[in-house]
């Protein structure tokens, strides 16, 4: 999702109107909804300070808002190609299912990605097994890595 879609997603998740969110982040009441609509539609892109303020209001990491633009299949594919180049992601088949694997030949990148994926898999498994709620799982994901150590012990 583009940043505007992410803003809308989290605003709706929190049950806020555009006007209310705009006011909370400091826009004047008269233009708060118009300004937020511009950001959500993608006609404006928030600067880092506004992104940080929005993340604070949503109680998430700013990185949860600033994800790559993967709002199309082609955009997603090019993001995956970049991840292949930078982090050693590999497309593979396991038991007749397509999967993304990590290339052990990527050295420290592999080790770092393995640790992060292991933490993700652990939280996903806890959610699947009913050990944590959807809210707790989302809280972990949208605040990663802030709550990684805390929830790993949960």
C-alpha positions as CSV (number, residue, x, y, z in Angstrom):
1,X,0.0,0.0,0.0
2,X,1.1,3.6,-0.6
3,X,1.5,5.8,2.4
4,X,-1.9,7.4,1.8
5,X,-3.6,4.1,1.9
6,X,-1.8,3.2,5.0
7,X,-2.9,6.4,6.7
8,X,-6.5,5.6,5.8
9,X,-6.1,2.0,6.9
10,X,-4.9,3.0,10.4
11,X,-7.3,5.9,10.7
12,X,-10.2,3.6,10.0
13,X,-8.7,0.9,12.3
14,X,-8.7,3.6,15.1
15,X,-12.3,4.7,14.2
16,X,-11.2,8.3,13.4
17,X,-12.6,10.7,10.9
18,X,-10.3,12.7,8.6
19,X,-11.2,15.9,10.4
20,X,-10.5,14.5,13.8
21,X,-7.1,13.0,12.7
22,X,-6.2,16.3,11.0
23,X,-7.0,18.2,14.2
24,X,-5.0,15.8,16.4
25,X,-1.9,16.2,14.2
26,X,-2.2,20.0,14.3
27,X,-4.1,21.2,11.3
28,X,-6.7,24.0,11.8
29,X,-10.3,22.7,12.3
30,X,-11.4,24.5,9.1
31,X,-9.0,22.6,6.8
32,X,-8.2,19.5,8.8
33,X,-10.4,17.1,6.8
34,X,-9.3,18.6,3.4
35,X,-5.6,18.2,4.4
36,X,-6.0,14.6,5.5
37,X,-8.0,13.8,2.3
38,X,-5.1,15.1,0.3
39,X,-2.7,12.8,2.1
40,X,-5.0,9.8,1.9
41,X,-5.6,10.3,-1.8
42,X,-1.9,10.6,-2.6
43,X,-2.1,14.1,-4.0
44,X,0.2,15.1,-1.2
45,X,2.9,13.1,0.6
46,X,3.5,13.8,4.2
47,X,7.0,14.9,5.3
48,X,8.9,13.0,7.9
49,X,7.7,15.1,10.8
50,X,4.0,14.6,9.9
51,X,4.6,10.9,9.3
52,X,6.1,10.7,12.8
53,X,3.2,12.6,14.3
54,X,0.7,10.3,12.5
55,X,2.5,7.2,13.8
56,X,2.5,8.7,17.3
57,X,-1.3,9.2,17.1
58,X,-1.9,5.7,15.8
59,X,0.6,4.3,18.3
60,X,2.6,2.5,15.6
61,X,6.1,2.8,14.2
62,X,6.6,5.4,11.4
63,X,7.9,2.5,9.3
64,X,4.4,1.0,9.4
65,X,3.3,4.0,7.4
66,X,6.3,4.5,5.1
67,X,6.1,1.1,3.4
68,X,7.2,0.8,-0.3
69,X,4.6,1.5,-2.9
70,X,3.2,-2.0,-3.6
71,X,-0.3,-1.0,-4.6
72,X,0.0,-2.9,-7.9
73,X,1.1,-6.4,-8.8
74,X,3.9,-4.9,-10.9
75,X,5.0,-2.7,-8.0
76,X,4.9,-5.7,-5.7
77,X,7.0,-7.8,-8.1
78,X,9.6,-5.0,-8.4
79,X,9.7,-4.7,-4.6
80,X,10.3,-8.5,-4.4
81,X,13.1,-8.2,-7.1
82,X,14.8,-5.5,-5.0
83,X,14.5,-7.7,-1.9
84,X,16.1,-10.5,-3.9
85,X,19.0,-8.2,-4.8
86,X,19.5,-6.6,-1.4
87,X,18.6,-9.3,1.1
88,X,18.9,-12.6,-0.8
89,X,15.2,-13.5,-1.1
90,X,14.7,-16.4,-3.5
91,X,11.6,-17.7,-5.1
92,X,11.4,-21.5,-4.7
93,X,8.9,-24.4,-4.6
94,X,8.3,-26.5,-1.5
95,X,5.9,-29.4,-1.6
96,X,4.4,-28.0,-4.9
97,X,3.8,-24.6,-3.2
98,X,5.6,-21.4,-4.2
99,X,7.5,-19.8,-1.4
100,X,10.1,-17.1,-0.7
101,X,13.3,-18.4,0.9
102,X,16.4,-16.7,2.3
103,X,19.7,-17.3,0.6
104,X,22.2,-18.6,3.2
105,X,25.0,-17.3,1.0
106,X,24.1,-13.8,1.9
107,X,26.1,-14.0,5.2
108,X,25.1,-11.4,7.8
109,X,22.1,-10.4,5.7
110,X,20.9,-13.9,5.9
111,X,21.4,-14.1,9.7
112,X,19.6,-10.8,10.3
113,X,16.7,-11.7,8.1
114,X,16.5,-15.2,9.6
115,X,16.2,-13.7,13.1
116,X,13.5,-11.3,11.9
117,X,11.5,-13.9,10.0
118,X,11.8,-16.3,13.0
119,X,10.3,-13.6,15.3
120,X,7.5,-13.0,12.8
121,X,6.8,-16.7,12.4
122,X,6.7,-17.1,16.2
123,X,4.1,-14.3,16.6
124,X,2.1,-15.7,13.7
125,X,2.1,-19.1,15.3
126,X,1.0,-17.7,18.6
127,X,-1.9,-15.9,16.9
128,X,-2.9,-19.1,14.9
129,X,-2.8,-21.2,18.1
130,X,-4.9,-18.6,20.0
131,X,-2.1,-17.7,22.4
132,X,-2.4,-14.0,21.5
133,X,-5.3,-12.0,20.1
134,X,-5.5,-10.4,16.6
135,X,-5.0,-7.1,18.3
136,X,-1.9,-8.3,20.1
137,X,-0.6,-9.7,16.8
138,X,-1.3,-6.5,14.9
139,X,0.3,-4.5,17.7
140,X,3.4,-6.5,17.4
141,X,3.5,-6.2,13.6
142,X,2.7,-2.5,13.4
143,X,5.3,-1.6,16.1
144,X,8.0,-3.9,15.0
145,X,10.8,-4.0,16.2
146,X,9.8,-2.0,19.2
147,X,7.8,-4.8,20.9
148,X,9.9,-7.7,19.4
149,X,11.8,-8.5,22.6
150,X,8.7,-8.1,24.9
151,X,6.4,-10.3,22.9
152,X,9.0,-12.9,22.2
153,X,8.9,-13.7,25.9
154,X,5.1,-13.7,26.0
